[in-house]
Amino acid sequence: MRRVVALALVLMFCSWFPGVLRAQEDPKGLYQQALEAWQGVKDYTCVMESYNRLGDKEEYKTYEYWYLKPGYIRMKVVKGKGKGGEVFFDPKKNKVRGHKGGFFSFIVLTLNPDDKKVTSIRGVRVDQTTFGYILFQLKPYVEAGECQMLEGRERKGLTCTAQGQSYHGDIWKDKVVFDESMMPVVWERYGKDGTLLYRLVCKDVKLNTGLTLKNVAKGMEFKGE
């Protein structure tokens, strides 16, 4: 009798709240959860590992990373080419200030965000590394119904493949894995032939730590401009 009652309650729950189950199983529902989670983030810090491939060239770097809405970013290279270099992006100015590591670290330059001095070998800009940007890149796939749930992972995720025409240049497939806070902490991008072209992995993510613009800019803000 108890089993019958329990089963009836489960069926009743499913009929009352079908949207809850779909949100857990459907790519659009999962994407919507991530968007809503992102809306609640004011700032975050992490350690970001990046990989870029362009033709036969490969680039590996690790950064300390700071983000403050509506889009202030600081990145410091702690491993890889340019170690010790830092950049600060101001979304209101749409400009980057930065310096190299080592002896010339005292020379701070102001540059456009697409300047090769402050982009990856694939041309990835500082402002194209945020959780919000990753979710924005998934949007056309989700709207076209071209995403599937990642299988065989402890964390939730999506794999999205363009059908017929790439949405993002030479990128034909995106894979994203979300952490417990629904932040896209792993982002992989593939070419049409399946070659991995780009990867971001964010570790030690801390959300809403109370960062201020002074914390993020760390002396590289655009004073008096």
RODO-2510 file (C-alpha; in nm, 4 decimals, decimal comma):
residues 225
     n   res          X          Y          Z
     1     m     0,0000     0,0000     0,0000
     2     r     0,2784     0,2411     0,0911
     3     r     0,4507     0,1746    -0,2411
     4     v     0,1295     0,2499    -0,4290
     5     v     0,0858     0,5778    -0,2407
     6     a     0,4499     0,6760    -0,3039
     7     l     0,4167     0,6040    -0,6748
     8     a     0,0969     0,8071    -0,6925
     9     l     0,2703     1,1022    -0,5284
    10     v     0,5597     1,0841    -0,7761
    11     l     0,3212     1,0778    -1,0717
    12     m     0,1241     1,3662    -0,9254
    13     f     0,4442     1,5706    -0,8804
    14     c     0,5456     1,5063    -1,2421
    15     s     0,2058     1,6167    -1,3700
    16     w     0,2078     1,9325    -1,1601
    17     f     0,5683     2,0327    -1,2272
    18     p     0,6746     1,8982    -1,5682
    19     g     0,8871     2,2065    -1,6232
    20     v     1,1121     2,1120    -1,3308
    21     l     1,2021     1,7792    -1,4847
    22     r     1,2488     1,9257    -1,8315
    23     a     1,4802     2,1936    -1,6918
    24     q     1,7033     1,9197    -1,5563
    25     e     1,7078     1,7171    -1,8785
    26     d     1,6585     1,9631    -2,1620
    27     p     1,9541     2,1661    -2,3066
    28     k     1,7455     2,4841    -2,3261
    29     g     1,6445     2,4424    -1,9634
    30     l     2,0029     2,3878    -1,8552
    31     y     2,1165     2,6909    -2,0536
    32     q     1,8444     2,9021    -1,8931
    33     q     1,9609     2,7901    -1,5479
    34     a     2,3130     2,9052    -1,6333
    35     l     2,1883     3,2439    -1,7586
    36     e     1,9902     3,2988    -1,4407
    37     a     2,2890     3,2009    -1,2270
    38     w     2,5106     3,4433    -1,4195
    39     q     2,2652     3,7277    -1,3529
    40     g     2,3370     3,6878    -0,9827
    41     v     2,7155     3,7209    -1,0191
    42     k     2,8650     4,0618    -0,9453
    43     d     3,2309     3,9626    -0,9475
    44     y     3,4549     3,6599    -0,9496
    45     t     3,8152     3,5473    -0,9347
    46     c     3,9762     3,2290    -1,0634
    47     v     4,2860     3,0663    -1,2041
    48     m     4,2365     3,0370    -1,5801
    49     e     4,4237     2,7908    -1,7996
    50     s     4,4046     2,8566    -2,1725
    51     y     4,5012     2,6696    -2,4877
    52     n     4,4974     2,8172    -2,8392
    53     r     4,5748     2,6530    -3,1716
    54     l     4,6173     2,8345    -3,5030
    55     g     4,7442     2,6154    -3,7850
    56     d     5,0555     2,4431    -3,6506
    57     k     5,1058     2,6972    -3,3711
    58     e     4,9982     2,6220    -3,0154
    59     e     4,9849     2,8484    -2,7119
    60     y     4,9497     2,7502    -2,3458
    61     k     4,9087     3,0068    -2,0682
    62     t     4,7825     3,0245    -1,7106
    63     y     4,6410     3,3430    -1,5620
    64     e     4,5244     3,4844    -1,2339
    65     y     4,1892     3,6368    -1,3252
    66     w     3,9636     3,9070    -1,1770
    67     y     3,6212     4,0108    -1,3102
    68     l     3,3808     4,2870    -1,2005
    69     k     3,0513     4,3680    -1,3705
    70     p     2,9733     4,5285    -1,6083
    71     g     3,2956     4,3919    -1,7580
    72     y     3,6119     4,5139    -1,5859
    73     i     3,8821     4,2464    -1,6176
    74     r     4,2390     4,1980    -1,5041
    75     m     4,4553     3,9052    -1,6160
    76     k     4,8060     3,8269    -1,4961
    77     v     5,0187     3,5647    -1,6718
    78     v     5,1580     3,3253    -1,4110
    79     k     5,2697     3,0494    -1,6476
    80     g     5,3658     3,0454    -2,0140
    81     k     5,4957     3,3041    -2,2573
    82     g     5,4859     3,6565    -2,1139
    83     k     5,4936     3,5435    -1,7508
    84     g     5,4495     3,8394    -1,5182
    85     g     5,2619     4,0470    -1,7744
    86     e     4,9267     4,1993    -1,6793
    87     v     4,6350     4,3578    -1,8624
    88     f     4,3327     4,5545    -1,7443
    89     f     4,0226     4,5976    -1,9607
    90     d     3,7829     4,8881    -1,9088
    91     p     3,4456     4,8193    -2,0780
    92     k     3,3402     5,1847    -2,0659
    93     k     3,6564     5,3003    -2,2408
    94     n     3,6757     4,9842    -2,4538
    95     k     4,0506     5,0014    -2,3980
    96     v     4,3186     4,7811    -2,2473
    97     r     4,6079     4,8928    -2,0311
    98     g     4,8908     4,6520    -1,9753
    99     h     5,2559     4,5843    -1,9175
   100     k     5,5018     4,3068    -1,9910
   101     g     5,6647     4,0976    -1,7224
   102     g     6,0226     4,1291    -1,6088
   103     f     6,2473     4,4328    -1,6487
   104     f     6,0020     4,6390    -1,8555
   105     s     5,7031     4,5906    -1,6256
   106     f     5,7075     4,9607    -1,5365
   107     i     5,6057     5,0554    -1,8923
   108     v     5,2243     5,0589    -1,9104
   109     l     5,0645     5,0896    -2,2549
   110     t     4,7092     5,1786    -2,3556
   111     l     4,5860     4,9655    -2,6448
   112     n     4,2756     4,8676    -2,8389
   113     p     4,1355     4,5318    -2,7185
   114     d     4,2056     4,3690    -3,0572
   115     d     4,5725     4,4717    -3,0623
   116     k     4,7925     4,1643    -3,1148
   117     k     4,9982     4,2589    -2,8086
   118     v     4,6996     4,1734    -2,5859
   119     t     4,5231     3,8942    -2,7760
   120     s     4,5924     3,5236    -2,8103
   121     i     4,7385     3,3787    -3,1300
   122     r     4,3774     3,3170    -3,2373
   123     g     4,2893     3,6806    -3,1753
   124     v     4,0887     3,6129    -2,8584
   125     r     4,0407     3,9415    -2,6734
   126     v     4,0549     4,0007    -2,2998
   127     d     3,6783     4,0667    -2,2905
   128     q     3,6084     3,7368    -2,4688
   129     t     3,7109     3,5224    -2,1719
   130     t     3,4261     3,5841    -1,9265
   131     f     3,1530     3,3449    -1,8180
   132     g     2,8986     3,5816    -1,9714
   133     y     3,0750     3,5763    -2,3079
   134     i     3,0863     3,1961    -2,3101
   135     l     2,7106     3,1792    -2,2537
   136     f     2,6565     3,4371    -2,5283
   137     q     2,8496     3,2189    -2,7729
   138     l     2,6220     2,9236    -2,6975
   139     k     2,3043     3,1195    -2,7664
   140     p     2,2724     3,0571    -3,1457
   141     y     2,3238     2,6829    -3,0963
   142     v     2,0605     2,6664    -2,8228
   143     e     1,8086     2,8684    -3,0232
   144     a     1,8608     2,6397    -3,3234
   145     g     1,8160     2,3273    -3,1111
   146     e     2,1712     2,2091    -3,1842
   147     c     2,2802     2,1252    -2,8286
   148     q     2,2801     1,7996    -2,6377
   149     m     2,3468     1,7146    -2,2760
   150     l     2,6983     1,5884    -2,2090
   151     e     2,6909     1,2281    -2,1023
   152     g     2,9131     1,0387    -1,8609
   153     r     3,0199     1,3402    -1,6533
   154     e     2,9689     1,4186    -1,2877
   155     r     2,9016     1,7809    -1,3747
   156     k     2,6337     1,9127    -1,6072
   157     g     2,7321     2,0255    -1,9533
   158     l     2,6364     2,0845    -2,3155
   159     t     2,7865     1,9896    -2,6485
   160     c     2,6679     2,2071    -2,9377
   161     t     2,7411     2,1387    -3,3049
   162     a     2,6663     2,3714    -3,5959
   163     q     2,4627     2,2105    -3,8710
   164     g     2,5469     2,3231    -4,2239
   165     q     2,7137     2,6549    -4,1389
   166     s     2,9507     2,7622    -3,8626
   167     y     2,8278     3,0394    -3,6331
   168     h     3,1747     3,1450    -3,5162
   169     g     3,4333     3,1532    -3,7950
   170     d     3,6233     2,8236    -3,8000
   171     i     3,4459     2,6972    -3,4873
   172     w     3,1923     2,4224    -3,5547
   173     k     3,1495     2,2685    -3,2119
   174     d     3,1450     2,4019    -2,8560
   175     k     3,1537     2,1999    -2,5365
   176     v     3,0837     2,3543    -2,1978
   177     v     3,0914     2,2025    -1,8501
   178     f     2,9197     2,3825    -1,5608
   179     d     3,0254     2,3728    -1,1969
   180     e     2,7915     2,3478    -0,8980
   181     s     2,7143     2,7203    -0,9278
   182     m     2,6239     2,6752    -1,2975
   183     m     2,9266     2,8723    -1,4126
   184     p     3,0805     2,7515    -1,7456
   185     v     3,4191     2,6547    -1,6034
   186     v     3,5329     2,4416    -1,8987
   187     w     3,4950     2,5665    -2,2559
   188     e     3,6270     2,3758    -2,5567
   189     r     3,5960     2,4789    -2,9223
   190     y     3,6553     2,2527    -3,2201
   191     g     3,7046     2,2906    -3,5932
   192     k     3,4973     2,1165    -3,8594
   193     d     3,7373     1,8194    -3,8628
   194     g     3,7159     1,7791    -3,4858
   195     t     4,0512     1,9440    -3,4044
   196     l     4,0608     2,1182    -3,0662
   197     l     4,1284     2,4857    -3,1391
   198     y     4,0607     2,6536    -2,8066
   199     r     4,0145     2,5628    -2,4418
   200     l     3,9543     2,7587    -2,1230
   201     v     3,9543     2,5892    -1,7842
   202     c     3,8704     2,7948    -1,4756
   203     k     3,9783     2,6610    -1,1371
   204     d     3,9415     2,7844    -0,7794
   205     v     3,6421     2,9994    -0,8816
   206     k     3,5199     3,2395    -0,6135
   207     l     3,1953     3,4294    -0,6766
   208     n     3,0812     3,7626    -0,5324
   209     t     3,3865     3,8257    -0,3186
   210     g     3,3234     4,2001    -0,2948
   211     l     3,5784     4,3143    -0,5519
   212     t     3,6026     4,6856    -0,6238
   213     l     3,7298     4,8620    -0,9334
   214     k     4,0460     4,9469    -0,7417
   215     n     4,1045     4,5767    -0,6713
   216     v     4,0640     4,4852    -1,0365
   217     a     4,2541     4,7729    -1,1958
   218     k     4,5386     4,7612    -0,9444
   219     g     4,6949     5,0879    -1,0552
   220     m     4,6138     5,0515    -1,4261
   221     e     4,2829     5,2367    -1,4242
   222     f     4,2253     5,5218    -1,6689
   223     k     4,2677     5,8117    -1,4292
   224     g     4,1573     6,1538    -1,5468
   225     e     4,0673     6,0323    -1,8965
***
